[in-house]
Amino acid sequence: MAMNLPVLILHATGTNRDAEAARACELAGASPQIVHINQLRRGVRRFSEFGMLVLPGGFSYGDALGAGVRQALDFRVFFHDELTRFIESGKPVLGICNGFQTLVKAGLLPGPAGAARHDNDEALSLTRREVTLTHNANNRFECRWVHLAVEQGAKADCLAHVEGSVFCPVAHGEGNFQVTDDEALRQLESEGLVAFRYVDAGGRPAAGRYPFNPNGSVGDIAGICNRAGNVIGLMPHPEDHVEPIQNPLGGKEGLGLSLFQAMIGSASS
């Protein structure tokens, strides 16, 4: 049952949206536990204990090496095998803001390509070389509410259960999603790896317009998924709008709670 699903909310020094992410999972019917990454390193806790993993937002390790880079290094060095098994088992993983940055820079989003592209006889995969999250186009920290639309045809089937658009805040300085070239973007789109795009209040494409697209992301991409559809990352914070009282405009639509309900529900199906 989804209501018994144990969810790992991963905490590291600098992350600061742990409680909000836990509350969202709890409202969606799961049983979240906030666990420090050092407990996992020591073997006191294991990823395998949980049915879902959430990487919350914040500034893990103070973004000392760049947004999400240090935590991504931990993933590669200490948890590669465990995380690989976790993901390959089909368990859902959600990375929000800094968590999204970590998943991208650890090579877990969009994940290994089925067929690598080649340039000068060197294999280039979307995982390590062709997507990144970099400084906002306006070179300043953005903190504002945005509208997100689920991308039709995304590999993450659970997103079909997200009700309407999602209205939630962004809070980042390095949320600008970019690719190396047009072919990399075409591959993301053709393979169904785009999960969310920024739109305006009427649901129309942001088309790069500020502030609807707050950071200059190519193709208005706000979030992506892996090829199996069980790993999702996005820059905005759906956990900050899980109850109508949190809506600054006073409306009842656009709750980010539906994303947590969709992912937790997929874990129990």
QUIWO-V988039 format. One record per helix or strand of 3 or more residues. SS is the DSSP state (~ for helix, > for strand). FROM is the first residue (numbers start at 0). TO is the last residue. Records with the same first field share a line. If there is no record, write none. Layout:
SS = FROM-TO, FROM-TO
//
This chain:
~ = 1-3, 17-26, 36-40, 46-48, 59-62, 68-77, 79-87, 97-104, 125-129, 156-160, 181-189, 217-219, 237-239, 243-245, 256-267
> = 5-10, 30-35, 51-54, 91-95, 116-118, 121-123, 130-133, 141-149, 165-171, 175-178, 193-198, 220-224, 230-233
//
